[in-house]
């Protein structure tokens, strides 16, 4: 029986380049929103920034709570519109 040739060595499923594209799952802070994405940190830490896997996501600073929250595009736009409306209401009261 003839010997079978040795194939190339198996390649790890998580090469350094591929593993650098993996991220931490995050969920939108929006009320009743179940949207999720990944927050991807490039290379090895310490990190100065990250990137969302999906477009349109935002990280928002909540200084009163000392936390960072995440918002999908739909909830972010909704929050900004509500914020503008409340700012307009405050301006009307000052006048």
C-alpha positions as CSV (number, residue, x, y, z in Angstrom):
1,X,0.0,0.0,0.0
2,X,1.4,3.4,-1.0
3,X,2.0,6.0,1.6
4,X,-0.3,9.0,1.5
5,X,1.5,12.3,1.3
6,X,1.4,14.5,4.3
7,X,-0.8,17.5,3.8
8,X,0.1,21.0,5.0
9,X,-0.1,21.5,8.7
10,X,-3.5,22.4,10.0
11,X,-4.1,26.1,10.3
12,X,-5.5,27.3,13.6
13,X,-9.1,28.6,13.3
14,X,-8.1,31.6,15.3
15,X,-5.0,33.1,13.7
16,X,-3.7,36.4,15.3
17,X,-5.3,38.4,12.5
18,X,-8.7,36.7,12.9
19,X,-8.7,36.8,16.7
20,X,-8.0,40.5,16.6
21,X,-11.3,40.8,14.8
22,X,-13.3,39.1,17.6
23,X,-14.9,41.4,20.0
24,X,-16.9,41.8,23.2
25,X,-20.7,41.5,22.7
26,X,-22.6,44.7,23.7
27,X,-26.3,45.5,23.8
28,X,-28.1,48.7,23.1
29,X,-29.2,50.7,26.1
30,X,-32.4,51.7,24.4
31,X,-35.6,50.9,26.3
32,X,-37.1,47.6,25.0
33,X,-34.3,47.4,22.3
34,X,-32.6,44.1,21.9
35,X,-30.0,45.1,19.3
36,X,-26.5,43.7,19.8
37,X,-23.1,44.1,18.1
38,X,-19.5,43.5,18.9
39,X,-17.1,46.0,20.3
40,X,-13.7,45.1,18.6
41,X,-10.4,46.0,20.2
42,X,-7.5,46.1,17.7
43,X,-4.4,44.1,18.5
44,X,-3.3,43.7,22.1
45,X,-4.0,46.0,25.0
46,X,-3.8,48.5,26.5
47,X,-6.4,50.0,24.2
48,X,-7.0,53.7,23.3
49,X,-10.0,52.9,21.2
50,X,-12.2,50.3,19.7
51,X,-14.5,49.8,16.7
52,X,-18.1,48.5,16.5
53,X,-18.5,45.6,14.1
54,X,-21.8,47.1,12.8
55,X,-22.1,50.6,11.5
56,X,-24.2,53.2,13.2
57,X,-23.5,52.4,16.8
58,X,-22.4,54.9,19.4
59,X,-20.7,54.8,22.8
60,X,-22.2,57.4,25.2
61,X,-20.6,58.7,28.4
62,X,-22.9,58.7,31.4
63,X,-20.8,60.8,33.8
64,X,-23.4,60.8,36.6
65,X,-23.4,57.1,36.7
66,X,-19.7,56.7,35.8
67,X,-20.3,54.4,32.9
68,X,-20.2,54.1,29.2
69,X,-23.4,52.9,27.5
70,X,-24.0,51.7,23.9
71,X,-26.7,52.8,21.5
72,X,-27.7,51.4,18.1
73,X,-28.4,54.0,15.4
74,X,-32.2,54.0,15.8
75,X,-32.0,54.5,19.6
76,X,-29.2,57.1,19.3
77,X,-31.3,59.2,16.8
78,X,-34.4,58.9,19.0
79,X,-32.3,60.0,22.1
80,X,-30.9,63.0,20.3
81,X,-34.3,64.1,19.1
82,X,-35.7,63.7,22.6
83,X,-32.7,65.7,24.0
84,X,-33.3,68.5,21.4
85,X,-37.0,68.7,22.4
86,X,-36.2,68.9,26.1
87,X,-33.6,71.6,25.3
88,X,-36.2,73.5,23.3
89,X,-38.7,73.2,26.2
90,X,-36.0,74.7,28.6
91,X,-35.3,77.6,26.2
92,X,-39.1,78.3,26.0
93,X,-39.2,78.5,29.9
94,X,-36.2,80.9,30.0
95,X,-37.8,83.3,27.6
